[in-house]
Amino acid sequence: MLIITREEGNVVRLHALNVASGDQEWVREQGITASSGEHPPISPTVRDGALYLGSNRGVIRCDAATGDVDWTATLGPHVVETENGPTWRTDWAKPAVTADRVFTFDMNESYRATREVYAVNRRTGDREWTATLDIGDGWYLKAHAVAGADRVFVSALKPHVSAGMDDSPWSGSERLFALEAATGEVAWDWKLPTKTLSPPAYADSTLYVGEWYPDADTGRLHAVDVNDGNTRWTYETDSGAVLSPTVAEDTVYISQGEELAAVAQGDGTRRWRLEIGARTGPPVVVGETAYIQTNPDHNSDSRLLAVREP
């Protein structure tokens, strides 16, 4: 089964396609979160025969075989009104899923004051805890949570425009938080040297975090020990930001500028790199083939490429 999201006008649909024939098995429309502007709809998280996706008010879980809703977790109203303040619509992040829990937060960037992380029971949809991060004014949660074995990781951003400075896709201050998955208690947090442009990847008790240093036009990939937040190794590019880390077996695949690169998981040594000619999204690795989408932030001018290991 292949699960895709599709947007036509203001209508977002979730489609399930038969991988052998391409025939549509089912389609779901109601309650699916979509990104704004030119960005495509947010994809669901798939685990053990179930789909988890952001809804207008929280998270819903669907049966992957039928599209039927198993449960709905309502985490807040769709429209939030503040006393003598702004009104905004919630935009729930792509869920992170473990064996026991589902994690998400309101990633609405227009209000820029979201700081609560929510955990719900994976089987029932009941809320287990809410963690409010102590990050001060002008900060908000970005992208989506990343789940490890016993901890969940979220990034908070304070754009430079909040301090009267120029705000650009790479400017701002950022902090990475590790929360205990069972309780929501903060285990550690790390102030990043610069801003990240994509979520980190988790594998084998390590978090892989990509950065961009625009003044030098270089990027770095940090391997961070999830137990204490210490850096195990750092890989630096010749040019271009490090984006979209993906781990498969003993290799970390990254987008660096307009190249796809493979880095050894153990020590950060680069194994190979390939000129693509465009920025790419996170690779999907099957066997010795990596499938990548070019220009992933746009519905047009995008290609799907299959890259074989050399």
N, C-alpha and C positions, 0 to 999 in steps of 0.2 A: 504494500500500500504506500502510495506517495501522497503526502499531505502538503497542500499549497494554499496560500492566501492570495486573494485577488481583489482589486479595488476598481470599481466602475462608478465614476462620479463620487457621490457620498456614500455609496453602498459597498460594504466589505463582506466578502463571502469566504468561507473555509471549504475547500474542495478535497475530496479523497478520490484518487485515481488508481485504477488497476495498473500496476507497473508492467504487466505483460501486454495488455491491449491498449492502455491509455483511456479506457472507458471510465466514466465517472461512476463511482459507487454510491456516493451521497454528497450533499451540500448543506452547509449550515450558514445562516446569515445573522440571526438575532444576537445582539450582545457582544459582538467582536470589536475589540479595540483596534483603531487604525491610527497610524502616525499622520502628521499634518504635512501640508505643503507638497513637495515633490517626492517625499519619502514613501516607500511602499508600506503596506500593512505589516503589523508585527506578527511574526510567525509563532506558532504554538511550541510548547515543549512536549516532547514525546517520551514516555517511559512506560515500559511493561504493559503495552496495549491500551494506554490511555493518553489523551491529549489534555494539556493544561494551558489555558490562555487567559489573557487579560480581558475582563468584561467592562461594561460601563461603570460597575460598582465594586469590582474586586476580581475574583478568579472563578472560572468555571472549569469543570472536568467533564470531558466527553469520552465515550467509548470509541476507540479508534476504528473499530470494525463497522459501526453503525452510525456514528455521529450523535447518538442519544446522549443527553445530559445525565451524568451520574449525580452531580451535586453542584450547587452554586454557593460560593462564599461571599457574602456581602460585607465589605470592609468599610464602606462609607458611601455617602450620597454621590450621585453623578454630578450634581451642581453644588458647589460649596459657596456659601455666603458668609462673609465675616462681618462683624459689627463695625460699622463705619469704615469698612475697608473694601478690598476688591472681591469680585465674584469670579470663580473659574470652574472649569469642567475638569474632573479628574481624568487621568490618563495612566492606567495601571500597567506597570512594566511587565515584560515577558517573565513568567514565573521561573524560578529555580527550584528543582525538585530533587529530593533525596528519598531514601527508602521509607521515611516516616513523615516528612513534612514538605510543604510548598511555601516558598518565600516570594514576596513581592513588595512593591511600594508604589505610591503615586509619583510618577516621574514628570508631572506637569512642570514645564519650564517657564510658562508665562508668569506665574505667581512667584516662583523661586523661593519657596519657604517650606518645601516638603522635607521631612526628616524622620518620619516614622517608617520602620520596617515591620512587616506583618508575617507571622507564621501560622499556617493552618494545617490541620491534620490531613494527611494525604488521602486517607481512606474515607473520612466522613465530611471533610470540609469545615469542621469546627475550628474556630480560632483558638490557638494555643497561647500566643503571646504577642504583644506589641512593644517594640523597642524604640524609644525616642532618643535620637543621637544628640549629644550636646555639642553642636557645631556653630552656634552663634548666628547672628543676623547675616543675611546675604548669601548663605549657603543653601544648596539643595542637592538631593540625591539624583544621580545621573545613570543613564543606560539601564542596566538590570542587575539583579543579584547574581552571584556565582556561588554555587554550593559545593562544599567539600564533604569529607566524611563526617566530621563532627562540628564543623564551623561553616558559616555563610559569610560572604564577603560583599561589601557594598562600597561604592565610591561617592564622595561628596565633593561638590565643586563650588568655589566662590569666584565668579567671573571678575576680571579686572575692572569692568565697567562699574561694579558696585563700589569700587574705591576711587571712582573718577578717572580711571585709566581706560585706554582703548580696549574694547572687547572683540576678539577675533576667534576663529575656530581653535586656535592653539593657546590663547592667553587665559590666565586665571590660576588660582591656587587649588590644589586638590589633596584630599586625604583618603586613604584606604582603611576601612574598618573591618576587623575580624570579629564576628559575633558568635557566641556559643549557640549552636543550632537548637539545643534543648531548652534554653532559657532566654536567649536574646541578650545576655550580658556581654559587654565589650571585653574581648580578650586582649586586644592590642589595636593601635592605629598607627599609621605611617604617613607622614607628610611627604608627598612626592616632590621631587625637584622641579617638575614641570607638569603640564596637563597631558592626560592620555586622550587618545582619539577613538579608542574602542575598549570594550570590557576585557578583563584578564581571562586567562584560561587556567583551569585546575587539573592537576594530575599527580598522583603519588605524593601527597602531602606537600606539594609545591604549587605556588601560584606564579603564573608567567604574565608579567606586566610590561606592556609596550609603551614607549614615550617618544616625543619629538622635541628636539631642541632647535627651534626655528632660526636662531641667530647663526648657528653653524650648519643648519640644514642636515643634521644627523639625527639618528634615533638610537634608542637603547632598549634592550630586552632584559628585564631583571627576573631572575629566578628567586622567589621569596619563600622561605621556610614558613609554612602556615602555623607552626607551633609557637614561634616566638617573633615572627616578623623580620628576622634577619635575612640579608641578601646572601644567597649561596654563590651566584656568579652573575656577571653582567656581560652581555654581548652588545657591541656598538657597530652601527652601520657606517659605510663610507658616505652615504648621502640618503636622505629621505627618512620619514617617520617609520616607526615600527607599529604595525596595525594587525589586528585580527589574528592573534596567536591561536594555534590549534595543535593539540598534542595527539600523536598517533604512534603507538609502540614506543620507540626510544628517540623520537624526533619531534621537534617543535617547528611547525611551519608558520612562517610570518609573511606579511606583506611589508616590504621595505621600499618606500617610494613607489616606483612602478615595476618593481621586481617581486618575484616569489622566491623565498629563501628557505632552506632547511638547516636547522641548528641542532646539534647534539643535545639531548635532554640532560645528560650527565654533567657536562662541563661548559656548554655554550659555544663549542667550536662549530663554525659554519662548515657544512658539508657541501652545499652547492647553492647556486642562485641562478635564476632564469629571468631574462628580460621579458616582461609582459606588454609594456607600453601603456598601461593604465593601472589605476589603483584597483585592488581586488578585495573581495569580502573574505570571510573565514573559509578556508578550504574544507571540503568534506572528503576524507580519505577512506578509500575502500581498497584493501589490498595494497598494490603498488601504484595506484592511481589517485591523484588529487583532483577533485572537481572544484573549480573556482568560478565565481561570477565577477566580471569586470564592472566598474562603476556601480557598486551595489546600492548607492543612495538614490538612484534614479530609476524610474520605470522604463525610460527610453535609453538608447545608446548603451546597451548592456549586452555582454556576451557570456555564454557558458563555455568554459574551456576544460578539457581533460588533459592533465599533465602526468606523464609517467616518470617514475623514479629512474635516474640515469643508471 
